[in-house]
Amino acid sequence: MSDVLDPVTDADLDAYVDDQLDVTRRIEVEAFLSVRPETAARVMADLRTRDELRVALAGVRGMPRPATAEAARRLERGLSRRRLFGALQRAAAVLAFVAAGWLAHEIALPIAVTEVVASTPPPAYVEDAIRAHGTSVLRATMSSQPEVTDYDPVEIRSATAIVMPDLPGDWDVRDVQIYPSRFGPSVEMAVGTRQFGPVSLFAVRPGSFDVVRPTLVPADEAWAAYFQIGEVAYALVATGDPHKLERAAKRLFDTLH
């Protein structure tokens, strides 16, 4: 079906590229693009520019890298054509200021203590991840609650717009559930591992764009390693060796960019 009751506008195309549409409207936009190859090609170019910037953002380590500057220039050219990605443009500007601040800080105070960073409270979605982990542990003890092992990351992405990381080959998916959260639908996955036993992998769209490398925090009687790529945030929750958990989170983080 190429026509919809609500006509597709340039604002809809901008929102589609920026992952700001619900699933129903995305389908309508994709139907619109399927019969308009020139418009579809322009949107695909915008999607590529967005992803290049996200990859560049994810690679920053204290100073702007050439890839970051090149991705930002690509984005600027796209914005001059159709004023896309207002939020991403602001994110690129903030990134440049933060990187400059880090550089000045390292020059002026090379041995400064990072206690302020360590004391920063974790994002709100980490609390949801810990709660979902407890629910998964409870479900595992109940014979009346069968586990769902049919894990389909493509279907999850289509239904929730959540991209799941690639799991290590020796991880055994034991249960996958869609849980409500304060941010909307979330994915809770119970996994068996040889390194540290049962693990929960939680994923949700917290409503903001960010790049956060894996960060370890205590979670009741367990540990949580949370991270974020773009508009999807994740938390790995488990008991056992927290350093192994953090390394596992870093491996998952690396599969997403």
C-alpha positions, 0 to 999 in steps of 0.5 A: 500500500503506497498511500496512507490516510495521514500524508508523509511529510518531510518532518516524518522523514526527519523523525524516521531517520532519527528513530522518533516514530512509533512502529505503525508510523515507521511502516507507513513511511517505509511504504511511502518510500518503497514507491519513491526511489529518489526520496528513499535514496536521500533518506538512506544517505541521511541514515548512513550519515547518522550512523557514521556520526554515532560510530565516531562518537563511540570512538572518542577517548578524551580528544576528537578523532579525525573520524569524528570531525569527518562524520560531523562534516558529513552531517553538517552537509546533510543538514544544510540540505534538509535541516536534519538531525537537530538533536545529533547536531547538538550532540556533536557540538556538546562532544566537541566542547567536552573533548576540549574540556577534557584536554584542558583538564589533562594539561592543567591537572594531569593527576586529578582524582576522578571521585566525582565521576565515581560518585555519579549515580547510575541512570534510572534505567539501571534500577529497572534492569535490577528489578527485571533481573529479580523478576527473571530469577523469580520466574525461573523458580516457578514451574507455571511460568515457562521459559521462552528460549526462541530468541529472535533479535530481528523481531525484537528490533522490529517490535521495539526498535531495540537493537540487541548486541551479539552474544558470545557463542558459549552463552545460552539464552534461557528466557526472553521477555518484554517487560514494561519500564518507566521508559516504555517496553524493555527487553529482559534476557536470562542467559547461562554462562560458564564465566559467572553463571546466570546473567541478565541482559536488559535493554531499553530506549531511555529517551536520550541519545548518548554514548556511555562505555560500560560502567560497573555499579553494585546492585543489591547482592549482585553487580550491574555493568551498564552502557549505552550506544545511541538511543538504546541503553543496556545493563548486564546484571549478575552475581560473581566476579564484577571484573569478569562482568565488566569485561563481558559488558565491554565485549557486548558494547564492542559488537554494537559499533 
